[in-house]
């Protein structure tokens, strides 16, 4: 049987198992989001690292194109037991790599091992590579290293799981802006926070400590119905099973749903003039003037706009470690933020990132507390209505 027929029978013509990797705490959001992208996609299991789901290869395309929450999406290739390196290499060699990778491609191997007899990650990666190379040699193909294809190898209690990354660059790279800010909030994290705050595409949003503008740009994508993967490429485009015409159709359908807003719903501001200028350039470059206005302003001078004042969502990611006012302490800064919210934003929904749990005690805000990880820090997200 020729290769195209084998690919159709074993890859495109049958349901596959996939795994969407998420930030801790965002797994259910991811599962809910996956349920909206395709009628043929079925979430199977929500676990600590993400969500497993089944579907056609086209469902992988749709998940990468439309999902805002996951960091990456992978296709499961194989599961087997391996208690020694010979067995690991042999089972890897048996996999029909020609169905999943272009001829001769040697993917980068990322290995994790836990409670297994094979635990040296470099040696595991080396024997996996030997198995793939042996398969290519059987087929008369010369193995060639390829940095754009990544194979995730997981060993747990001697059980090996091989998963091929479908994304390439992580999904938080939307293709809209460079990550110029120090430890910028990732777009996937911003999307999750906006969702937890109850933001919808028709809501007003105030982002008064916008920094590099991640919240504002992510909210603009939502408001304009721009798929988060619309402006970028993916690793699956290099797979032999990839169908460019099918992808072009999915993009065309998605593009027809993009809307232009009658007036901006998102108000971004910051006291840092450089950050404001960079965000303004990004808004113009990405044609989002219909969704976002940006200005240099201090949060404590802001007032909700409209008569009566329009209510929506206010999201705050304060600059930890920098004084917001002349009063100094971090505790004092957060008390001032809470007082401002209670004074001028009553009735608004809020998402407030807090760097330390003890800071919540004296804020006087009746908000839900959600643990969150960002940039190696354990933060707390406060969400609710003021």
C-alpha positions in Angstrom: 0.0 0.0 0.0 1.4 3.4 -0.9 2.2 6.0 1.7 -0.8 8.3 0.9 -3.3 5.5 1.3 -1.6 4.4 4.6 -1.8 8.0 5.9 -5.5 8.2 5.0 -6.2 4.9 6.6 -4.2 5.3 9.8 -4.0 9.1 10.4 -6.6 11.2 8.6 -9.2 8.6 8.2 -9.6 7.6 11.9 -10.0 9.3 15.2 -6.8 10.1 17.1 -6.0 10.9 20.7 -4.7 14.4 21.5 -3.6 16.2 24.7 -4.0 19.9 25.4 -1.4 21.2 27.9 -2.6 23.9 30.2 -1.6 26.0 33.1 -2.5 24.5 36.5 -6.1 25.6 37.4 -7.1 26.2 33.8 -7.9 22.6 32.9 -11.7 22.8 33.1 -11.7 26.1 31.2 -9.7 24.3 28.5 -12.1 21.3 28.4 -15.1 23.7 28.1 -13.3 25.6 25.3 -12.5 22.4 23.4 -16.1 21.4 23.5 -17.0 24.5 21.4 -14.6 24.1 18.5 -15.9 21.0 16.8 -18.8 18.5 16.9 -16.5 15.6 16.3 -14.1 16.5 19.2 -14.7 14.7 22.6 -12.9 15.6 25.8 -11.9 12.4 27.6 -10.1 13.3 30.8 -9.2 16.4 32.8 -5.9 15.8 34.7 -3.3 18.0 36.4 -1.3 18.8 33.2 -4.2 19.4 30.9 -7.0 17.7 28.9 -7.0 14.6 26.8 -9.4 14.5 23.9 -10.3 12.5 20.8 -11.1 13.6 17.3 -10.1 13.8 13.7 -6.8 15.4 12.6 -8.9 18.4 11.5 -9.9 18.8 15.2 -6.3 19.4 16.0 -6.3 22.1 13.4 -9.4 23.7 14.9 -8.1 23.5 18.5 -4.8 25.2 17.5 -6.7 27.8 15.5 -9.4 28.7 18.0 -8.4 27.7 21.6 -7.2 30.5 23.8 -6.4 28.5 27.0 -4.0 25.7 26.2 -0.2 26.2 25.9 0.2 23.5 23.3 -1.7 20.6 21.7 0.0 17.2 21.1 -1.0 14.1 19.2 -0.5 10.8 21.0 1.5 8.4 18.9 2.2 5.4 21.1 2.1 3.8 24.5 4.2 0.9 25.6 6.2 -0.6 28.5 10.0 -0.3 28.6 12.2 -1.5 31.4 15.5 -1.4 29.5 17.1 0.6 26.7 17.0 -2.2 24.2 13.3 -2.5 24.6 12.8 1.3 24.4 14.8 1.5 21.1 13.1 -1.5 19.6 9.5 -0.4 20.4 10.3 3.1 19.1 11.7 1.6 15.8 8.4 -0.3 15.3 6.4 3.0 15.1 5.6 4.0 11.5 7.2 7.4 11.7 6.8 8.0 8.0 3.0 8.4 8.7 3.7 11.3 11.1 6.9 13.0 10.1 8.4 14.1 6.8 11.0 11.8 5.3 14.1 11.5 7.5 13.0 14.1 10.1 14.6 13.5 13.5 12.5 15.5 16.1 13.9 17.1 19.2 13.1 14.9 22.2 11.8 16.4 25.5 11.9 13.7 28.2 10.4 13.4 31.7 10.8 10.3 33.8 9.2 9.4 37.1 9.2 6.2 39.1 10.8 4.2 36.2 13.7 2.0 35.9 14.8 4.2 33.0 15.4 7.6 34.5 18.4 9.2 32.8 16.6 11.7 30.5 19.5 12.2 28.1 20.0 8.4 27.7 16.3 8.0 27.1 16.3 10.7 24.4 19.3 9.1 22.8 17.7 5.7 22.5 14.5 7.1 21.2 16.5 8.9 18.6 18.3 5.7 17.7 15.0 3.9 17.2 13.6 6.6 14.9 16.9 6.7 12.9 16.7 2.9 12.6 13.2 3.2 11.1 14.4 5.8 8.6 17.3 3.6 7.6 15.0 0.7 7.0 13.1 2.9 4.6 16.2 4.1 2.9 15.9 7.7 4.2 18.8 9.7 5.7 18.0 10.9 9.2 18.2 14.7 9.5 17.8 16.7 12.8 14.8 19.0 12.7 14.4 21.7 15.4 10.8 22.5 14.4 9.4 19.1 15.3 9.3 18.1 19.0 8.5 14.7 20.5 7.4 14.7 24.1 8.5 11.5 25.9 7.0 10.6 29.2 8.0 7.6 31.4 5.9 6.9 34.5 6.2 3.6 36.3 7.9 2.1 33.2 5.0 3.1 30.9 6.2 5.2 27.9 4.0 7.7 26.2 5.1 9.4 23.0 3.4 12.6 21.9 4.2 14.7 18.8 3.8 18.5 19.3 1.3 19.9 16.8 2.1 23.6 17.5 5.8 24.4 17.3 6.0 27.7 19.1 3.8 27.7 22.2 0.2 28.8 21.6 0.6 31.9 23.8 2.6 33.3 20.9 -0.3 34.8 19.0 1.9 36.6 16.5 0.7 40.1 17.6 3.4 41.6 19.7 7.0 40.9 20.8 7.5 40.0 24.5 9.3 43.2 25.4 8.2 43.5 29.0 10.1 41.8 31.8 8.3 38.5 32.7 5.2 39.4 30.6 1.9 37.8 31.3 1.4 35.1 28.7 -1.6 35.4 26.4 -2.9 32.0 27.4 -2.8 33.1 31.1 -4.5 36.4 30.2 -7.3 34.5 28.3 -7.9 32.2 31.3 -8.0 35.2 33.7 -10.5 37.1 31.5 -12.7 34.0 31.3 -12.6 33.5 35.1 -13.6 37.2 35.5 -16.6 36.5 33.3 -15.4 38.7 30.4 -17.5 38.4 27.2 -16.9 39.9 23.7 -19.5 42.6 24.3 -18.2 43.8 27.6 -16.4 47.0 28.4 -12.9 46.3 29.7 -10.6 48.6 31.6 -6.9 47.6 31.8 -5.4 50.4 33.9 -1.9 48.9 34.5 -1.6 47.5 31.0 2.2 47.2 30.7 2.8 45.4 27.3 -1.0 45.2 26.8 -1.5 41.4 27.0 -4.9 41.7 28.6 -6.1 44.4 26.2 -4.8 42.6 23.1 -6.3 39.3 24.2 -9.6 40.9 24.9 -9.6 42.6 21.5 -9.1 39.3 19.8 -12.2 38.0 21.7 -14.2 41.2 21.0 -13.4 41.1 17.3 -13.8 37.3 17.0 -10.2 36.9 15.8 -9.0 33.3 16.4 -5.9 33.3 18.5 -4.1 31.1 16.0 -5.1 33.1 12.9 -1.8 35.0 12.4 0.7 32.2 12.9 1.9 28.8 11.6 2.0 25.4 13.3 4.3 22.4 13.4 1.5 20.1 12.0 1.8 22.0 8.7 5.0 20.0 8.1 3.4 16.6 8.7 2.8 14.3 5.7 -0.9 14.1 6.7 -1.4 17.9 6.6 -3.9 19.0 4.0 -3.3 22.7 3.0 -6.6 23.0 1.3 -8.5 21.8 4.3 -6.5 24.3 6.5 -7.2 27.1 4.1 -10.9 26.4 4.2 -10.9 26.4 8.1 -9.1 29.8 8.0 -11.5 31.2 5.5 -14.5 30.3 7.5 -12.9 31.7 10.7 -11.9 34.9 8.8 -15.5 35.5 7.7 -16.6 35.7 11.3 -14.1 38.4 12.3 -15.9 41.7 13.0 -15.2 45.3 13.1 -16.4 47.2 16.2 -18.5 50.4 16.0 -16.5 51.8 18.9 -13.7 50.7 21.2 -14.8 48.7 24.2 -11.3 48.3 25.7 -9.6 51.1 27.6 -5.9 50.5 28.2 -3.7 52.8 30.2 -0.4 52.9 32.1 1.7 55.5 33.9 4.7 54.3 31.9 4.9 56.4 28.8 7.2 53.9 26.9 4.8 51.0 27.6 1.9 53.1 26.3 3.8 54.1 23.1 4.7 50.5 22.4 1.2 49.3 22.9 -0.2 52.1 20.7 2.2 51.0 17.9 1.0 47.4 18.3 -2.6 48.4 18.2 -2.0 50.3 14.9 0.2 47.5 13.5 -2.5 44.9 14.2 -5.4 47.1 13.1 -7.2 47.1 16.5 -8.0 50.8 16.7 -11.7 49.8 16.6 -11.3 47.8 19.8 -8.8 49.5 22.0 -8.0 53.0 23.1 -4.7 53.6 25.0 -3.5 56.5 27.1 -0.9 57.5 29.7 -2.8 57.7 33.0 -2.5 56.8 36.6 -5.0 54.2 37.8 -6.0 56.3 40.8 -7.1 59.1 38.4 -9.3 56.9 36.3 -13.1 57.1 36.3 -15.6 54.8 34.5 -16.8 56.4 31.3 -20.4 57.1 30.2 -23.5 58.6 31.7 -24.5 56.6 33.7 -21.1 54.9 34.0 -20.8 51.8 31.9 -20.1 48.6 33.8 -17.9 45.8 32.7 -14.7 44.2 33.7 -11.6 45.8 35.2 -8.4 43.7 35.3 -5.3 44.7 37.2 -1.9 43.2 37.2 0.1 45.6 39.4 3.8 46.0 38.9 5.1 44.0 41.9 8.0 45.5 43.6 7.5 49.0 42.2 5.7 51.7 44.2 2.4 52.7 42.7 2.2 55.7 44.9 4.5 57.6 47.3 3.1 55.7 50.3 5.5 52.8 49.9 4.6 49.3 51.2 3.1 46.6 49.1 0.3 46.2 51.7 -0.4 49.9 51.4 -0.5 49.8 47.6 -3.0 47.0 47.6 -5.2 48.7 50.2 -5.2 51.8 48.0 -6.2 49.7 45.0 -9.0 48.1 47.0 -10.3 51.5 48.2 -10.2 52.8 44.6 -12.2 49.8 43.3 -14.8 50.1 46.1 -15.1 53.9 45.6 -15.3 54.2 41.8 -16.0 50.7 40.3 -18.9 49.4 42.4 -20.9 46.9 40.3 -17.9 46.1 38.1 -16.5 42.6 37.7 -12.8 42.5 38.7 -9.7 40.3 38.2 -6.9 41.4 40.5 -3.5 39.6 40.6 -1.9 39.5 44.1 1.7 38.4 44.6 1.3 37.2 48.2 -1.7 35.6 49.9 -1.4 37.5 53.1 -2.1 40.8 51.2 -5.7 39.7 50.8 -6.6 39.9 54.5 -7.1 43.7 54.8 -8.5 44.5 51.4 -12.2 44.3 52.4 -13.1 42.8 49.0 -15.5 39.8 48.9 -13.9 38.1 46.0 -13.1 34.5 45.1 -9.4 33.5 45.6 -7.8 31.3 42.9 -4.1 30.1 43.2 -2.2 30.9 40.0 1.4 30.3 38.7 3.1 32.9 36.6 6.8 33.4 35.8 7.8 31.0 38.6 5.8 32.8 41.2 2.8 31.5 43.1 0.2 34.2 42.8 -3.4 34.6 43.9 -6.1 35.7 41.5 -9.1 37.5 43.0 -12.2 37.5 40.9 -15.8 38.6 41.5 -18.0 41.7 41.5 -17.2 44.9 43.5 
